[in-house]
Amino acid sequence: MVQDSTVMNPNEFISEARNKINLELSRYFERKVSEINDSSIKKLIGQIADYTVQGGKRIRPILVVCGHNLFSEPNPEVYKASISIELTQSFFLIHDDIMDQSDLRRGKPSLHKVLEKDFAGMREARRMGENIAIVAGDIAMTYAYEALAETNFSDKIKNKAMKELISITKITGYGEGIDMLTTTGMKLKMNDLIRLHLWKTAKYTLEGPLLLGATLAGYEGSTAAISAYGCLTGLAFQLHDDIIGLFGKEEEIGKPVKSDVNEGKQTLLMIKAMEYSGKDESQFIEGILKRGNVSDAEFEKIKKIVEKSGSYDYSKKLIDQFISSGKKYLNTINGDRGTKEFLLWLSDYLVTRKN
């Protein structure tokens, strides 16, 4: 068992870990660019690199490091492995922005919009930008597997870690499928929504990265408490994300505040607002979600209904319950004390952030 580490300042740990992860990402993409002679593909790899390296908080790869450090002494090689989850994130987001027709990501143009500029003047410029972005996402996914395969962990550990990464992408894909179907009018019940958030968000944001890190540490004990912490905290993360998406500011969240409503997303805020409201207000929300293209006045009306109905308070209470339960599971884990203290801090940070 790894000895307890010194409890460090969480922000200092994040800054240090992020710098190491960014360095590994930059090195990886430099190598990929150098391996290709074709100028068009070399440019595309550079665009994938810019998209990946220039944005993101690196929470997911940091959690891979945490999952490892819970059960083993720190190992620089885990940072090389951790970029696999950031590359997976790029794959998901590139495709997600095309499916959602979202032109902004992290306050900057989505990759398909960046690529669209390469075809300016062409009749099918937008479609070509989206098509090439789909290819870019596919490349990012292959890079994720390759980055993990190229680490110096034993073949036994890498094989188990690869299975975990495959599980992450598979389960998240299932969640993405359900999420897209909800925009067609398929109504979600509470259980459906929880399953959606577990599959689409919690798996690749918290549970999966922690399990991937624990696997890289060679941990072979029970992972039930790790999974419970990751799932519960991941649910809280998504519910808070939905609140930010409705009540946040565009300059803070980096995408249009109306995007979830325009996409017809059935968030907990919407489901409970319709459940708790009168017939007219419920039908108003349902109609807007089906129609999209919400006006400023309609958007403000939705926010008022969410608050007045008690839906907002319900979501906040559920977030607190998930975080509290997740912390209880975390405290049962026989792992490094310093890492556990950081994860306890992270739980609160994830549901108080503004973006």
Secondary structure as UniProt FT lines:
FT   HELIX           10..35
FT   HELIX           39..53
FT   HELIX           59..69
FT   TURN            70..71
FT   HELIX           77..100
FT   STRAND          104..105
FT   TURN            106..107
FT   STRAND          108..109
FT   HELIX           111..116
FT   HELIX           117..119
FT   TURN            120..121
FT   TURN            123..124
FT   HELIX           125..149
FT   HELIX           155..182
FT   TURN            183..185
FT   HELIX           190..197
FT   HELIX           198..207
FT   HELIX           208..216
FT   TURN            217..218
FT   HELIX           224..247
FT   HELIX           250..253
FT   TURN            257..258
FT   HELIX           259..262
FT   TURN            263..264
FT   HELIX           268..276
FT   HELIX           279..291
FT   HELIX           296..309
FT   HELIX           311..331
FT   HELIX           337..350
FT   TURN            351..352
//
